[in-house]
Amino acid sequence: MNITILGAGAWGASLGKVLHDNGHAVTLWDRNADLLTELKQGHSERLLPGVKLPVDWQTETDFQTANSGRDCLVLAIPSQFFRDVAAKLKGHPGILVSVTKGIEFETGETMSRILLAQTTSDKVAALSGPSFAREVALGIPTTVSVASESDATAHTVQGLFHRPEFRIYRSTDILGVEYGGALKNVIAVGAGVSDGLGYGDNTKAGLVTRALSEMRRLGVACGAQPETFSGLSGLGDLMLTCFSKQSRNRDLGERLGRGETMAAIQASHPKLAEGYPTARSAHRLAKEKKIATPIIDEVYAMLYESKNPKLAVRDLISRAFKAED
C-alpha cells in the first residue's frame, strides 16, 4: 500500500519504519523540514538513538501532496492539534489510523470520534498498547491492539503492521482501546510522583491497581467495554508507562514529587508529556459524567492547582473506607 504518516516524531517515524520494513511505500509528512531532512539520512540520534532508519522512504512538507492518492493515513499528531488536521481530511477515501493517545478537552472525545466527525469516513481505526517508540523501531518484541468499529478495517490494519516482532491483536471496542491508552498517561504522572516522593513498590502497586478500576469506570461511562481495560491498551500500557524509566509521563510526575514546580518543569522542557493535557481533559470529563476518579483528581490538582504532592497522597489515603470494586 501507499501510506503516509502524518507527524514525523519518534512514534510516527518508528511506525513508518515498521510499515516500510513490511514492504509498503511510506511517506513521512511534517511541517518541520529540518526534521524530515534528518530522517532521510538513515538515523536520528535526537528522536530514535541507535536506530537504523530507511533512506528510501519519501518525505513531504506539503499536506495535500502527502495525502493525495494514499491508501492509508496514519495520524501521529499531538492531541491538541488533532482536530485541525482531521478537518483537512474530509472525503479522503483511504483507511485512517489514529496512533495518538489523548482526549479532547472541550468535548471529551477520543481521536477516532474526531476523525469520524470531521471526515465522515467509515474506515477509521486506532492503534494503541504498551509500546515505546525506540523499542518498536529497534525490532524489540512488542504487542499492541488495533481497534475499529469495522472488524474488516481492523483486520486490514492488523495486516499492514503485523511483523514477527510487532504482534497486533484486533478489537471492535475502539473507545475502550482509546480511553485506556489516554487515561494511563495521567496515572503514570501519579506513579512518578510516588517515585519522586521516595515511596516504594507497595505504594505504586496499590496506586496502579486502584487506577485501573478508575479508568474502567470512566471508560465504561463513555461507552467503552469493561473487559478492554484488562487488555493491552489498558492494563498492559498502564504497567509499561507507570513502571518504566523511559516513560515521559512518569518522569514528569517524579520531578513534581521531588519538589519541582510545573513552571520550572515547563521552562526546561516546553513539550510536556501527553499526560499533562490529558489530566485536564479527563478531570473535566469525569465531572461531566459524574464518575468518581480520586486519583485523576489529585493528579489534576498537582498539575494545574499547584497542590503539594504529599498533601495529595494524604488526601487519597485518608478517604472514607469502602469495599473494593
C-alpha positions as CSV (number, residue, x, y, z in Angstrom):
1,M,0.0,0.0,0.0
2,N,0.9,3.7,-0.3
3,I,0.9,5.0,3.2
4,T,1.5,8.5,4.7
5,I,2.5,9.1,8.3
6,L,1.2,12.4,9.5
7,G,3.6,13.6,12.2
8,A,7.2,12.6,11.9
9,G,8.0,12.4,15.6
10,A,9.6,9.4,17.3
11,W,6.3,7.4,17.3
12,G,5.4,8.3,13.7
13,A,8.9,7.5,12.5
14,S,9.0,4.2,14.3
15,L,5.7,3.1,12.9
16,G,6.7,4.3,9.5
17,K,9.8,2.0,9.8
18,V,7.6,-0.9,10.6
19,L,5.4,-0.3,7.5
20,H,8.5,0.3,5.3
21,D,10.0,-3.0,6.6
22,N,6.8,-4.7,5.6
23,G,7.2,-3.6,2.0
24,H,4.8,-0.6,1.9
25,A,5.6,2.7,0.2
26,V,5.9,5.1,3.1
27,T,5.8,8.9,3.1
28,L,6.6,11.0,6.2
29,W,4.8,14.3,6.4
30,D,5.7,17.0,8.9
31,R,5.8,20.8,8.9
32,N,9.4,20.7,10.1
33,A,11.5,20.4,7.0
34,D,14.7,20.1,9.0
35,L,13.3,17.1,10.9
36,L,12.4,15.4,7.6
37,T,15.9,16.0,6.2
38,E,17.3,14.4,9.4
39,L,15.1,11.3,9.0
40,K,16.2,10.9,5.4
41,Q,19.8,10.4,6.5
42,G,19.1,7.0,7.8
43,H,19.3,7.8,11.5
44,S,18.1,10.4,14.0
45,E,20.0,10.4,17.3
46,R,17.7,13.0,18.6
47,L,14.5,11.1,18.1
48,L,15.5,7.4,17.9
49,P,19.1,7.0,19.1
50,G,20.9,3.9,17.8
51,V,18.2,3.0,15.3
52,K,19.0,2.4,11.6
53,L,16.2,4.1,9.6
54,P,15.3,3.8,5.9
55,V,16.9,6.2,3.4
56,D,14.4,5.4,0.6
57,W,11.2,6.5,2.3
58,Q,9.7,9.7,1.0
59,T,9.3,13.0,2.9
60,E,6.9,15.8,2.3
61,T,6.0,19.2,3.9
62,D,3.0,19.9,1.6
63,F,-0.1,18.4,3.3
64,Q,-2.2,17.9,0.1
65,T,0.7,16.3,-1.8
66,A,1.4,14.0,1.1
67,N,-2.2,12.7,1.3
68,S,-3.2,12.6,-2.3
69,G,-3.7,9.1,-3.7
70,R,-2.7,7.3,-0.4
71,D,-4.4,4.1,0.6
72,C,-3.9,4.7,4.3
73,L,-3.1,7.7,6.5
74,V,-1.5,7.2,10.0
75,L,-2.1,10.1,12.2
76,A,0.6,10.7,14.8
77,I,-0.5,14.2,15.6
78,P,-0.5,15.6,19.2
79,S,-4.0,15.5,20.6
80,Q,-4.3,19.3,20.9
81,F,-3.8,19.7,17.1
82,F,-5.6,16.6,16.0
83,R,-9.0,18.2,15.1
84,D,-7.4,20.8,12.9
85,V,-5.5,18.1,10.9
86,A,-8.5,15.8,10.8
87,A,-10.7,18.6,9.3
88,K,-8.5,18.8,6.3
89,L,-9.1,15.1,5.5
90,K,-12.8,15.2,4.8
91,G,-13.7,12.8,2.0
92,H,-10.4,11.0,2.0
93,P,-11.1,7.5,0.6
94,G,-8.3,5.6,2.4
95,I,-8.1,4.0,5.8
96,L,-7.4,6.5,8.6
97,V,-5.5,5.2,11.6
98,S,-5.0,7.2,14.8
99,V,-2.0,6.4,16.9
100,T,-2.5,9.4,19.2
101,K,-3.3,8.9,22.8
102,G,-5.4,11.7,24.1
103,I,-8.8,13.1,25.0
104,E,-10.1,16.4,23.6
105,F,-10.7,18.9,26.4
106,E,-13.7,20.7,25.0
107,T,-15.7,17.6,24.0
108,G,-14.2,14.7,25.9
109,E,-13.9,12.9,22.5
110,T,-11.2,10.4,21.6
111,M,-9.3,10.8,18.4
112,S,-11.3,8.3,16.4
113,R,-14.5,10.2,17.2
114,I,-12.9,13.4,16.0
115,L,-11.9,11.6,12.8
116,L,-15.3,10.2,12.3
117,A,-17.0,13.5,12.7
118,Q,-14.5,15.5,10.6
119,T,-14.0,13.1,7.7
120,T,-17.3,11.1,7.6
121,S,-15.1,8.1,6.8
122,D,-16.3,4.6,7.6
123,K,-12.7,3.3,7.7
124,V,-11.3,4.6,11.0
125,A,-9.1,2.7,13.3
126,A,-6.9,3.3,16.4
127,L,-3.7,1.6,17.3
128,S,-2.6,1.5,21.0
129,G,-0.8,-0.6,23.6
130,P,2.4,-0.9,25.6
131,S,5.0,0.4,23.1
132,F,7.9,2.8,23.4
133,A,8.8,4.1,20.0
134,R,12.5,3.3,20.1
135,E,11.9,-0.3,21.1
136,V,9.5,-0.7,18.3
137,A,12.0,0.8,15.8
138,L,14.8,-1.5,17.1
139,G,12.6,-4.5,16.5
140,I,12.3,-5.5,20.2
141,P,9.2,-7.8,20.5
142,T,6.1,-5.7,21.2
143,T,2.4,-6.4,21.3
144,V,-0.3,-3.9,20.7
145,S,-4.0,-3.6,19.7
146,V,-5.8,-2.1,16.7
147,A,-9.4,-1.4,17.1
148,S,-12.2,-0.3,14.7
149,E,-16.0,-0.4,14.7
150,S,-15.5,-2.3,11.5
151,D,-13.7,-5.7,12.0
152,A,-12.8,-5.7,8.3
153,T,-10.9,-2.4,8.8
154,A,-9.2,-3.6,11.9
155,H,-8.2,-6.8,10.1
156,T,-6.7,-4.8,7.2
157,V,-4.7,-2.5,9.6
158,Q,-3.6,-5.6,11.5
159,G,-2.1,-7.0,8.3
160,L,-0.4,-3.7,7.5
161,F,1.6,-3.5,10.7
162,H,2.0,-7.1,11.8
163,R,5.6,-8.5,11.9
164,P,7.2,-11.3,13.9
165,E,8.5,-8.7,16.4
166,F,5.4,-6.5,16.3
167,R,2.3,-8.6,17.1
168,I,-1.1,-6.9,16.5
169,Y,-4.3,-8.0,18.1
170,R,-7.6,-6.5,17.0
171,S,-10.8,-5.4,18.7
172,T,-14.1,-3.7,17.8
173,D,-14.1,-1.7,21.1
174,I,-12.3,1.4,19.7
175,L,-13.5,3.6,22.6
176,G,-12.0,1.2,25.2
177,V,-8.7,1.0,23.4
178,E,-8.5,4.8,23.1
179,Y,-9.7,5.7,26.6
180,G,-7.3,3.1,28.1
181,G,-4.4,4.5,26.1
182,A,-5.1,8.1,27.1
183,L,-6.0,7.7,30.7
184,K,-3.0,5.6,31.6
185,N,-0.8,8.7,30.9
186,V,-2.5,10.5,33.7
187,I,-2.0,7.7,36.1
188,A,1.7,7.4,35.1
189,V,2.2,11.0,36.3
190,G,0.8,9.9,39.7
191,A,3.2,6.9,39.7
192,G,6.1,9.2,39.0
193,V,5.1,11.4,41.9
194,S,5.2,8.3,44.1
195,D,8.7,7.7,42.9
196,G,9.8,11.3,43.4
197,L,8.5,11.2,47.0
198,G,10.6,8.2,47.7
199,Y,7.8,5.7,48.2
200,G,8.2,2.1,47.5
201,D,6.8,-0.7,45.4
202,N,3.8,-1.3,47.8
203,T,2.6,2.3,47.1
204,K,2.9,2.1,43.3
205,A,1.3,-1.3,43.1
206,G,-1.7,-0.1,45.1
207,L,-1.9,3.1,43.0
208,V,-1.8,1.3,39.7
209,T,-4.4,-1.3,40.7
210,R,-6.9,1.2,42.0
211,A,-6.2,3.4,39.0
212,L,-7.2,0.6,36.7
213,S,-10.7,0.5,38.3
214,E,-10.9,4.2,38.0
215,M,-10.0,4.1,34.3
216,R,-12.6,1.3,33.7
217,R,-15.4,3.3,35.4
218,L,-14.8,6.4,33.4
219,G,-14.3,4.5,30.1
220,V,-17.5,2.5,30.6
221,A,-19.4,5.7,31.3
222,C,-18.1,7.0,27.9
223,G,-19.3,3.9,26.0
224,A,-16.3,1.5,26.3
225,Q,-16.5,-2.2,27.2
226,P,-15.1,-3.0,30.7
227,E,-13.1,-6.0,29.6
228,T,-11.0,-3.9,27.2
229,F,-9.3,-2.3,30.2
230,S,-7.8,-5.6,31.2
231,G,-6.1,-5.9,27.9
232,L,-3.0,-4.5,26.1
233,S,-4.3,-0.9,25.7
234,G,-5.4,-0.8,29.3
235,L,-3.5,-2.8,31.9
236,G,-0.6,-3.5,29.5
237,D,0.0,0.1,28.7
238,L,-0.6,1.2,32.3
239,M,2.1,-1.1,33.6
240,L,4.6,0.0,31.0
241,T,4.0,3.7,31.5
242,C,3.9,3.6,35.3
243,F,7.0,1.4,35.9
244,S,9.5,2.2,33.1
245,K,12.2,4.8,33.5
246,Q,11.7,5.5,29.8
247,S,8.2,7.0,30.4
248,R,8.0,10.7,29.9
249,N,4.8,10.9,31.9
250,R,6.3,9.0,34.9
251,D,9.3,11.4,34.6
252,L,7.1,14.4,34.8
253,G,5.5,13.1,38.0
254,E,8.8,12.2,39.5
255,R,10.0,15.8,39.1
256,L,6.9,17.0,40.8
257,G,7.4,14.6,43.6
258,R,10.9,15.8,44.1
259,G,9.6,19.3,44.6
260,E,9.9,21.0,41.2
261,T,7.1,23.3,40.2
262,M,5.2,23.0,36.9
263,A,6.6,26.4,35.8
264,A,10.2,25.1,36.2
265,I,9.4,21.8,34.5
266,Q,7.8,23.5,31.6
267,A,10.6,26.1,31.3
268,S,13.2,23.3,31.0
269,H,11.0,21.1,28.7
270,P,8.3,23.1,26.8
271,K,6.9,20.0,25.1
272,L,5.3,18.3,28.1
273,A,4.3,14.7,28.1
274,E,0.8,13.8,26.9
275,G,-0.4,13.1,30.5
276,Y,-0.4,16.9,31.2
277,P,-3.2,17.9,28.8
278,T,-5.0,14.6,29.2
279,A,-5.2,15.2,33.0
280,R,-7.2,18.3,32.3
281,S,-9.4,16.6,29.8
282,A,-10.0,13.5,32.0
283,H,-10.8,15.6,35.1
284,R,-13.4,17.6,33.1
285,L,-14.9,14.5,31.6
286,A,-15.2,12.7,34.9
287,K,-17.1,15.7,36.4
288,E,-19.4,15.8,33.4
289,K,-20.2,12.1,33.7
290,K,-20.4,12.3,37.5
291,I,-17.8,9.5,37.9
292,A,-15.6,9.2,41.0
293,T,-11.9,9.5,39.9
294,P,-9.9,10.4,43.0
295,I,-6.5,9.6,41.5
296,I,-7.1,11.5,38.4
297,D,-8.5,14.4,40.5
298,E,-5.3,14.5,42.6
299,V,-3.0,14.4,39.6
300,Y,-5.0,17.2,38.1
301,A,-4.7,19.2,41.3
302,M,-0.9,18.8,41.4
303,L,-0.5,19.7,37.7
304,Y,-2.9,22.6,37.5
305,E,-3.6,23.8,41.0
306,S,0.0,23.5,42.4
307,K,-1.2,21.1,45.1
308,N,1.6,19.7,47.3
309,P,2.3,16.1,46.3
310,K,2.4,14.9,50.0
311,L,-0.9,16.5,50.6
312,A,-2.4,14.8,47.5
313,V,-1.2,11.4,48.8
314,R,-2.6,12.1,52.3
315,D,-6.0,13.1,50.8
316,L,-6.1,9.9,48.8
317,I,-5.2,7.6,51.6
318,S,-7.5,9.3,54.1
319,R,-10.6,8.9,52.0
320,A,-13.6,7.1,53.6
321,F,-13.1,3.3,53.6
322,K,-15.1,1.2,51.1
323,A,-15.4,-2.2,49.5
324,E,-13.0,-3.0,46.7
325,D,-14.6,-2.7,43.3
